[in-house]
Amino acid sequence: MKATSPRTMRPGTATLRSWAAACVGGLLLYASFPPLGLWFLGPLGPALLILAVRGRRARSAFAAGGIFGIAFFAPLIVWLANLGLLPWLALTAVQALVFALAAMPLPRLIALPGWPLYTAAWWVALEAVRGRAPLGGFPWGRLAFGQADAPYAGWAAVGGGPALSFAVALLGSLLVYGVTAWRGDRRRLSLAAGLGAAALITAPLAVPAPETSGPSAVVAVVQGNVERERTLDEQARMRGVAQNHASETKALADAVRRGDVPRPDVVLWPENSLDGDPGRFPELGSLVADSVRELNRPLLIGSILEGPGERAYNAGQLWLPGQGPVSRYAKRQLVPFGEYIPARSLLGGLGSLQLIPRDLLPGTSTAPLVAGRVRLGDVICYEIAYDDRVRDTVRAGANLLVVQTNNATYERGLQAGQSEQQLAMARIRAIEYGRAVALASTSGVSAVVAPDGRVMDRLGTWRGGHLVQEVPLASGRTLSERLGVWPEALLGAPVLAGLVLALRRTRRMVVPREAPAEAPEHDQSFTKLLS
């Protein structure tokens, strides 16, 4: 038998190395997010993806991007398996496919001069697409959301999540650029990359801290808890959640009367803290009214409120002492296959989707809920991941952000960090807008976050309790809020220019069809990192 020459072994070996780099990169990026929270590993994800696709053809880059996406998303959203294996596998596959398709032109971008800027822009553009499509998008897993503890998290106050994601991706790109330049005896370029990375890390430290010397309010967050061990069907039919929150509110009132905690200016219950519409069910209305009287303070509840026809809203409803319900915020970003079923006539009868008998209606109002000097910017659960949903309520005048959430389903069996990931997003939003954030969850994690992203207090999962904290009521405007969507547009736009340049460059090159796409000869040290 004729021996296989080393030359013929190289393509297979290179492919395996590419796949290994992509897999490790995805896993390291996952590790930067809660529950592990090793934020400093974040830049290594983009760095290893670059190594995985560098010098590869589009088809090979597609494979590497898909492997990266699977290695990242499969563990990141494994908590979705609490709903069943199919939802977890399906969403992982969709997100991995998006990464695979987006990775196809990446090798050509990396071949351009100044490529670290193009790859960072590529990440911003990719996250912009993922956050909008399909079915309204899935922004979970943005680079920025794993960096709440990073010293450079202040980029969020400058340009929001897009600026912070750009910084993380650029750090990873500069790391690869600097190492390969050093190994290629281009020491000045390596030094320039190091200085650029240092500037990215230190520049946000010059951003002024949020103003905290103005008015403040005492906020109480009530976590009533629910039973953990139950099936999805039992959860859909479960009652008594409201009573749990009323009982915990009574315990809070007793603590106030004993002088253990100050009397709050506003009390917050989580999403779905009521299992029905208090306007439709008198016993629920009486229970809420009694809870308001316990403290004689405004109370924000979470309930499914009846809408026109057979439809309903997932809403936060504000009750005032002596007045009852005075205003509400209806969730605007509904969860597909959770709060509505796309193509219901085809899919509505499948599996656990039968537990969703009707589609909810999206709300339209962005106005804050006013409780004295407190103007609550309500953001319900899934909405915390969407830039425009949070930005709208801040621009409408909110001086305190509230995240009402119900994570019991996603923590029911396998606890894999869904609640912690949501808290990390809330921390980034606090930095982004210079607002305190109160996170109210039925079963945890509930927390109060300072405007600088610091967690002031928190409650763990699967326990009842309450938090009482004095927080600033900020009215200032961060640069991120002023700029709105522009950072995303400007930081993502270079990828389009890069693609045009790469296309023109490809047309000028005369390359035989059988010749593999390789890294430029002057930069062969790059590929040695995989050797």
DOVEX-271489 format. One record per residue (C-alpha): residue in one letter; x, y, z. Coordinates in steps of 0.2 Angstrom, whole numbers, padded with zeros to 4 digits, always signed. Example, Ala and Ser with C-alpha at 12.3 -4.5 7.8 and 13.67 -1.06 7.14 Angstrom:
2
a+0062-0022+0039;s+0068-0005+0036;
END
This chain:
531
m+0000+0000+0000;k+0007+0017-0005;a+0011+0028+0010;t+0002+0044+0013;s+0014+0059+0011;p+0014+0072+0025;r+0008+0085+0012;t-0008+0076+0009;m-0011+0075+0028;r-0009+0093+0031;p-0027+0099+0025;g-0035+0086+0037;t-0024+0091+0051;a-0027+0109+0048;t-0046+0106+0048;l-0045+0097+0065;r-0035+0111+0072;s-0048+0124+0065;w-0062+0114+0073;a-0053+0112+0090;a-0050+0131+0090;a-0068+0135+0087;c-0074+0122+0100;v-0062+0129+0113;g-0066+0147+0109;g-0085+0144+0111;l-0082+0135+0127;l-0071+0149+0134;l-0084+0162+0129;y-0097+0153+0138;a-0086+0152+0153;s-0086+0171+0153;f-0104+0172+0157;p-0114+0167+0173;p-0115+0155+0181;l-0096+0153+0179;g-0093+0172+0177;l-0075+0171+0172;w-0077+0188+0162;f-0058+0189+0158;l-0060+0174+0146;g-0072+0184+0135;p-0060+0191+0123;l-0052+0174+0120;g-0068+0168+0112;p-0067+0180+0097;a-0048+0177+0097;l-0050+0158+0095;l-0063+0160+0082;i-0051+0171+0072;l-0038+0157+0073;a-0051+0144+0068;v-0056+0153+0052;r-0040+0162+0047;g-0034+0156+0030;r-0049+0145+0027;r-0061+0144+0013;a-0079+0150+0015;r-0085+0132+0017;s-0072+0128+0031;a-0076+0144+0039;f-0095+0139+0039;a-0090+0123+0048;a-0079+0132+0061;g-0092+0145+0064;g-0106+0132+0067;i-0095+0122+0079;f-0091+0139+0089;g-0109+0143+0090;i-0114+0125+0096;a-0100+0125+0109;f-0105+0142+0115;f-0124+0141+0115;a-0127+0123+0120;p-0121+0126+0138;l-0126+0144+0139;i-0144+0141+0136;v-0145+0123+0143;w-0157+0129+0156;l-0170+0129+0142;a-0170+0110+0143;n-0181+0112+0158;l-0195+0115+0145;g-0189+0099+0135;l-0174+0094+0124;l-0182+0100+0108;p-0183+0119+0113;w-0165+0118+0119;l-0158+0109+0104;a-0168+0119+0091;l-0163+0136+0098;t-0145+0131+0099;a-0146+0125+0081;v-0153+0141+0075;q-0140+0152+0084;a-0126+0140+0078;l-0132+0142+0060;v-0132+0161+0061;f-0114+0160+0067;a-0110+0148+0053;l-0117+0159+0040;a-0109+0175+0047;a-0092+0166+0048;m-0091+0163+0029;p-0084+0180+0024;l-0073+0182+0040;p-0057+0174+0032;r-0058+0188+0019;l-0060+0201+0032;i-0045+0195+0042;a-0034+0196+0026;l-0037+0215+0025;p-0024+0227+0032;g-0030+0233+0049;w-0041+0218+0051;p-0044+0219+0070;l-0056+0234+0067;y-0065+0224+0054;t-0067+0208+0065;a-0073+0219+0080;a-0086+0227+0068;w-0091+0210+0062;w-0096+0205+0080;v-0107+0221+0082;a-0115+0218+0066;l-0118+0199+0070;e-0126+0204+0087;a-0137+0217+0078;v-0144+0203+0067;r-0146+0190+0080;g-0155+0203+0091;r-0168+0206+0078;a-0171+0190+0068;p-0178+0177+0067;l-0195+0180+0076;g-0189+0196+0085;g-0171+0190+0088;f-0162+0182+0103;p-0149+0194+0110;w-0145+0182+0124;g-0126+0179+0123;r-0120+0196+0117;l-0102+0199+0122;a-0107+0213+0133;f-0118+0203+0144;g-0103+0193+0151;q-0093+0208+0156;a-0102+0216+0171;d-0087+0214+0182;a-0074+0219+0169;p-0064+0235+0173;y-0069+0241+0156;a-0088+0239+0158;g-0089+0258+0157;w-0090+0257+0138;a-0108+0253+0141;a-0111+0270+0147;v-0102+0277+0131;g-0110+0267+0118;g-0121+0254+0126;g-0120+0235+0123;p-0113+0238+0105;a-0098+0248+0112;l-0094+0235+0125;s-0096+0221+0113;f-0085+0230+0101;a-0071+0232+0114;v-0072+0214+0119;a-0070+0208+0101;l-0056+0221+0098;l-0047+0215+0113;g-0047+0197+0107;s-0042+0203+0089;l-0028+0213+0096;l-0022+0199+0106;v-0020+0188+0091;y-0013+0202+0080;g+0000+0206+0094;v+0006+0188+0096;t+0007+0185+0078;a+0016+0201+0075;w+0029+0197+0088;r+0032+0180+0082;g+0034+0187+0065;d+0048+0199+0071;r+0037+0214+0069;r+0039+0221+0086;r+0033+0238+0083;l+0016+0232+0077;s+0015+0220+0092;l+0019+0235+0104;a+0005+0245+0095;a-0007+0231+0098;g-0003+0230+0116;l-0005+0249+0118;g-0022+0248+0109;a-0027+0234+0121;a-0022+0244+0136;a-0031+0260+0130;l-0047+0249+0128;i-0046+0243+0146;t-0042+0259+0154;a-0051+0272+0144;p-0068+0269+0152;l-0061+0273+0169;a-0061+0291+0164;v-0080+0290+0162;p-0088+0301+0176;a-0097+0290+0189;p-0116+0291+0189;e-0123+0306+0200;t-0129+0299+0216;s-0131+0315+0227;g-0149+0319+0221;p-0166+0312+0227;s-0167+0295+0233;a-0180+0282+0237;v-0182+0266+0248;v-0187+0252+0237;a-0193+0235+0243;v-0192+0219+0232;v-0203+0205+0237;q-0199+0187+0232;g-0214+0176+0237;n-0206+0160+0229;v-0216+0145+0222;e-0215+0126+0223;r-0200+0120+0213;e-0204+0101+0210;r-0218+0101+0198;t-0221+0097+0180;l-0224+0110+0167;d-0243+0105+0166;e-0244+0108+0185;q-0235+0124+0184;a-0247+0130+0171;r-0262+0126+0182;m-0253+0132+0199;r-0262+0144+0210;g-0257+0152+0226;v-0242+0162+0220;a-0251+0178+0224;q-0254+0172+0242;n-0235+0168+0244;h-0231+0186+0239;a-0245+0193+0250;s-0238+0183+0265;e-0220+0189+0262;t-0227+0207+0260;k-0235+0205+0278;a-0218+0199+0284;l-0210+0215+0277;a-0223+0226+0285;d-0219+0217+0302;a-0201+0220+0299;v-0205+0239+0296;r-0215+0240+0312;r-0201+0232+0322;g-0189+0245+0315;d-0178+0232+0307;v-0180+0240+0290;p-0185+0257+0284;r-0203+0260+0277;p-0201+0258+0258;d-0207+0272+0246;v-0213+0258+0234;v-0215+0239+0234;l-0211+0228+0219;w-0219+0211+0216;p-0212+0201+0201;e-0219+0195+0184;n-0234+0183+0186;s-0235+0186+0205;l-0253+0185+0202;d-0261+0170+0194;g-0276+0180+0187;d-0282+0197+0183;p-0287+0206+0200;g-0300+0216+0191;r-0309+0200+0185;f-0306+0189+0201;p-0312+0199+0217;e-0302+0188+0229;l-0286+0193+0220;g-0291+0211+0220;s-0294+0210+0239;l-0278+0201+0242;v-0268+0215+0233;a-0278+0229+0241;d-0274+0221+0258;s-0256+0221+0254;v-0256+0239+0249;r-0264+0243+0266;e-0251+0233+0276;l-0238+0246+0271;n-0248+0261+0265;r-0237+0262+0250;p-0238+0260+0231;l-0237+0242+0225;l-0232+0236+0208;i-0239+0219+0204;g-0236+0207+0189;s-0252+0199+0182;i-0260+0193+0166;l-0273+0207+0162;e-0288+0204+0151;g-0287+0212+0134;p-0300+0214+0120;g-0308+0198+0114;e-0300+0183+0120;r-0283+0191+0121;a-0273+0197+0137;y-0257+0206+0142;n-0242+0202+0152;a-0242+0217+0163;g-0235+0226+0178;q-0249+0236+0187;l-0247+0250+0199;w-0258+0251+0214;l-0259+0266+0226;p-0266+0267+0243;g-0284+0272+0243;q-0285+0272+0224;g-0282+0254+0218;p-0274+0251+0201;v-0270+0268+0193;s-0258+0263+0178;r-0250+0248+0170;y-0236+0243+0158;a-0239+0229+0146;k-0224+0219+0140;r-0220+0224+0122;q-0207+0211+0117;l-0216+0194+0119;v-0207+0177+0119;p-0211+0166+0104;f-0217+0149+0109;g-0219+0156+0127;e-0231+0170+0126;y-0237+0168+0108;i-0236+0153+0095;p-0230+0158+0078;a-0240+0148+0065;r-0252+0142+0079;s-0264+0133+0067;l-0249+0121+0063;l-0239+0121+0079;g-0251+0125+0093;g-0256+0107+0096;l-0238+0100+0098;g-0231+0094+0115;s-0230+0107+0129;l-0236+0121+0117;q-0254+0115+0121;l-0251+0123+0138;i-0252+0140+0129;p-0270+0142+0125;r-0270+0159+0118;d-0258+0172+0111;l-0254+0187+0122;l-0255+0205+0115;p-0239+0216+0115;g-0241+0233+0124;t-0237+0250+0116;s-0234+0262+0130;t-0217+0267+0136;a-0222+0279+0149;p-0215+0276+0167;l-0227+0271+0181;v-0227+0286+0193;a-0227+0283+0212;g-0224+0299+0220;r-0206+0305+0216;v-0202+0287+0209;r-0205+0285+0191;l-0203+0267+0187;g-0197+0261+0171;d-0204+0243+0170;v-0195+0230+0159;i-0203+0213+0160;c-0191+0198+0160;y-0185+0195+0142;e-0185+0213+0138;i-0170+0217+0148;a-0160+0209+0133;y-0166+0222+0120;d-0158+0239+0119;d-0173+0248+0112;r-0185+0242+0125;v-0174+0248+0140;r-0169+0264+0131;d-0187+0269+0127;t-0192+0269+0145;v-0177+0278+0151;r-0180+0292+0138;a-0198+0292+0143;g-0193+0299+0160;a-0189+0284+0171;n-0178+0287+0186;l-0178+0269+0192;l-0178+0253+0181;v-0188+0238+0187;v-0186+0221+0180;q-0201+0210+0184;t-0197+0192+0180;n-0203+0174+0183;n-0188+0162+0181;a-0196+0147+0189;t-0199+0137+0173;y-0181+0139+0168;e-0174+0134+0185;r-0187+0121+0189;g-0175+0106+0187;l-0158+0110+0180;q-0151+0126+0187;a-0139+0132+0174;g-0138+0151+0177;q-0153+0158+0168;s-0157+0169+0183;e-0139+0174+0185;q-0137+0178+0166;q-0152+0190+0168;l-0145+0198+0183;a-0129+0201+0173;m-0139+0210+0159;a-0148+0221+0173;r-0130+0226+0179;i-0125+0231+0161;r-0141+0241+0159;a-0138+0250+0176;i-0120+0256+0169;e-0127+0260+0152;y-0140+0272+0159;g-0134+0277+0176;r-0150+0271+0184;a-0152+0259+0199;v-0161+0243+0194;a-0172+0233+0205;l-0174+0215+0199;a-0190+0206+0206;s-0191+0188+0203;t-0205+0175+0209;s-0192+0162+0214;g-0175+0171+0212;v-0163+0179+0208;s-0170+0195+0215;a-0158+0209+0217;v-0155+0228+0219;v-0141+0235+0208;a-0133+0252+0210;p-0131+0264+0195;d-0112+0258+0193;g-0118+0240+0191;r-0113+0235+0209;v-0125+0222+0217;m-0131+0230+0233;d-0141+0216+0239;r-0149+0200+0232;l-0159+0184+0236;g-0155+0167+0230;t-0166+0155+0221;w-0180+0144+0228;r-0183+0154+0244;g-0195+0168+0250;g-0189+0184+0256;h-0188+0203+0253;l-0175+0216+0250;v-0175+0234+0256;q-0163+0247+0249;e-0161+0265+0247;v-0157+0269+0229;p-0153+0286+0220;l-0167+0292+0208;a-0156+0297+0193;s-0162+0309+0180;g-0146+0312+0171;r-0142+0306+0153;t-0127+0295+0149;l-0119+0297+0132;s-0126+0280+0128;e-0143+0286+0130;r-0140+0302+0120;l-0133+0292+0105;g-0146+0279+0105;v-0144+0267+0091;w-0129+0276+0083;p-0115+0267+0091;e-0122+0250+0084;a-0124+0258+0067;l-0107+0266+0067;l-0097+0252+0075;g-0105+0239+0064;a-0104+0248+0048;p-0085+0245+0044;v-0089+0227+0041;l-0099+0232+0026;a-0084+0242+0020;g-0072+0228+0023;l-0083+0216+0013;v-0083+0227-0002;l-0064+0229+0000;a-0062+0210+0001;l-0073+0207-0014;r-0062+0220-0024;r-0046+0212-0018;t-0052+0194-0023;r-0057+0200-0040;r-0039+0207-0043;m-0031+0191-0037;v-0028+0177-0049;v-0029+0161-0039;p-0031+0143-0047;r-0047+0135-0041;e-0038+0120-0034;a-0027+0131-0023;p-0032+0133-0005;a-0035+0150+0002;e-0020+0154+0014;a-0015+0167+0025;p-0004+0180+0017;e+0014+0175+0015;h+0021+0189+0026;d+0009+0183+0040;q+0012+0164+0040;s+0017+0166+0059;f-0002+0168+0062;t-0006+0150+0057;k+0008+0143+0068;l-0002+0147+0083;l-0013+0132+0079;s+0002+0121+0076;
END
